[in-house]
Amino acid sequence: MSGSGSPPTISVVVAARDDERMLANCLASLAALHYPPEWREVLVVDDGSRDRTLEVAGSFSVRTLEARRRGVCPARNAGIGAASGGIVAFTDPDCVVTTSWLEEIVKPFADPAVGAVAGAIVPYPPRTLLELYAARRMSHSQLRCLTHRYAMTPNLAFRRAALERVGGFDEAMPGGGFEDADLCWRLEREAGLELRYAPRAVVLHRYRSTPREFLLQHYRYGRGLALLRRRFPSRIPWGARERGRAYGGLARAAAGLVATVARGGGRVDLGLAGCDLLRHLGQRSGFLRGSLAGRAIGGRA
């Protein structure tokens, strides 16, 4: 690393549940980082896995914590609580980090005004239709998120003191459903700290590959967005124009699938039109659920 003095100490937190198939590749990439080993640690928080996730983690030089299957936000908070580093970085079991990831993501922290740093999320080459669809839509584009002043946790780091100041992840938010936006916006509002982008801090991410996984993912997006809107109404307007755009998108997706089936002589094939319909169905049903639940937990505006 360049510069004088010791590098920042970093704790990398990976929250996992039933991730035995992907976790080994993630941890192998973390073991290969060019960051000095004495200044980094990896914590795997097992959220009540029922497969070999803990066994896989135990085959690497990492610290393991066991959670109680309460969700990814409590699991990440448990990692924050156990972290010894001055910086806490997050990635996910379905990700592989590049060797210079930590070297690059710590650089903006040299500015004391910076409380969080996001790196680039690059899709793995798609293997299934759903992965291709998500890659084409740039589903995990940090640049898109950053236009709204938040970033996604597959590649996101914070000052630990800042996380402690704002209380970490809000455990009322659904994991994988805009909990990262909620945290970034609270960091800005309550701690007055900035979010920066480190484009050379690169993580490769695998998209959901089955219809069930894909539908549940977008259901969580919709539910989280509804809860987030109640907390930050000025950032997420929801008037007639926004409702028309959202439900118009669902109608167009349904019409597109009907047209695809008609061209195929009645044969039902998921196709890209089907992927689009699954995305809209998941988001709209999740948003409805979050809107109904939001009255009870939406008071932190």
NORTA-V354724 format. One record per backbone hydrogen bond with DSSP energy under -1.0 kcal/mol. NH is the residue of the N-H (numbers start at 1). CO is the residue of the C=O. E is the energy in kcal/mol with one decimal. If there is no record, write none. Layout:
[[NH,CO,E] [NH,CO,E]]
This chain:
[[10,39,-2.3] [11,87,-2.7] [12,41,-2.9] [13,89,-3.1] [14,43,-2.8] [16,45,-2.9] [23,19,-2.5] [26,22,-1.5] [27,23,-2.8] [28,24,-2.4] [29,25,-1.8] [30,26,-1.8] [31,27,-2.1] [32,28,-1.0] [33,30,-1.1] [34,99,-2.7] [39,36,-2.0] [40,37,-1.4] [41,10,-1.8] [43,12,-3.4] [44,63,-3.0] [45,14,-2.3] [46,65,-3.2] [47,16,-3.4] [48,46,-1.4] [56,52,-2.7] [57,53,-2.6] [58,54,-2.2] [59,56,-1.3] [60,57,-1.9] [62,60,-2.0] [63,42,-2.9] [65,44,-2.5] [67,46,-3.6] [75,71,-1.8] [76,72,-2.7] [77,73,-2.3] [78,74,-2.1] [79,75,-1.7] [80,76,-2.3] [81,77,-2.5] [82,78,-1.4] [83,79,-1.1] [87,9,-1.8] [88,158,-2.8] [89,11,-2.7] [90,156,-2.9] [91,13,-1.5] [95,92,-1.8] [96,204,-2.3] [98,202,-2.0] [101,98,-2.1] [104,100,-2.3] [105,101,-2.4] [106,102,-1.7] [109,106,-1.2] [110,107,-1.8] [111,108,-1.9] [114,111,-2.1] [115,194,-2.6] [116,194,-1.8] [117,157,-2.5] [118,196,-2.8] [119,155,-1.8] [122,203,-3.0] [124,205,-2.4] [132,128,-2.2] [133,129,-2.5] [134,130,-2.4] [135,131,-2.4] [136,132,-2.4] [137,133,-1.7] [138,135,-1.1] [139,134,-2.2] [141,138,-1.7] [145,141,-1.7] [146,142,-3.1] [148,145,-2.2] [149,146,-1.5] [150,145,-1.1] [155,152,-1.6] [156,90,-1.4] [157,117,-2.6] [158,88,-2.6] [159,115,-2.1] [160,86,-2.7] [163,159,-2.0] [164,160,-2.5] [165,161,-1.8] [166,162,-1.9] [168,163,-2.2] [173,170,-1.7] [177,174,-1.6] [182,178,-2.0] [183,179,-1.8] [184,180,-2.6] [185,181,-2.6] [186,182,-1.9] [187,183,-2.3] [188,184,-1.8] [189,185,-2.5] [190,186,-3.2] [191,187,-1.1] [193,187,-1.5] [194,113,-2.9] [196,116,-2.4] [198,118,-3.2] [201,198,-2.0] [202,200,-1.2] [203,120,-2.2] [204,96,-3.2] [205,122,-2.6] [206,94,-2.1] [214,210,-2.5] [215,211,-2.7] [216,212,-2.4] [217,213,-2.2] [218,214,-1.9] [219,215,-2.0] [220,216,-2.3] [221,217,-1.8] [222,218,-2.3] [223,219,-2.5] [224,220,-2.8] [225,221,-2.3] [226,222,-1.9] [227,223,-1.9] [228,224,-2.6] [229,225,-2.4] [230,226,-1.4] [231,227,-1.2] [232,228,-2.4] [235,232,-1.2] [236,232,-1.5] [243,239,-2.5] [244,240,-2.5] [245,241,-2.0] [246,242,-2.3] [247,243,-2.7] [248,244,-1.9] [249,245,-1.8] [250,246,-1.4] [251,247,-2.1] [252,248,-2.6] [253,249,-2.1] [254,250,-2.3] [255,251,-2.5] [256,252,-2.4] [257,253,-1.9] [258,254,-2.3] [259,255,-2.4] [260,256,-1.9] [261,257,-2.6] [262,258,-2.4] [263,259,-2.3] [264,260,-1.3] [265,262,-1.5] [266,261,-2.8] [274,270,-1.9] [275,271,-1.8] [276,272,-2.1] [277,273,-1.9] [278,274,-2.5] [279,275,-2.2] [280,276,-2.2] [281,277,-2.9] [282,278,-2.5] [283,279,-2.3] [284,280,-2.7] [285,281,-2.3] [286,282,-2.2] [287,283,-2.4] [288,284,-2.1] [289,285,-2.1] [290,286,-2.8] [291,287,-2.4] [292,288,-2.0] [293,289,-2.1] [294,290,-1.8] [296,293,-1.6] [298,294,-1.8] [301,299,-1.7]]
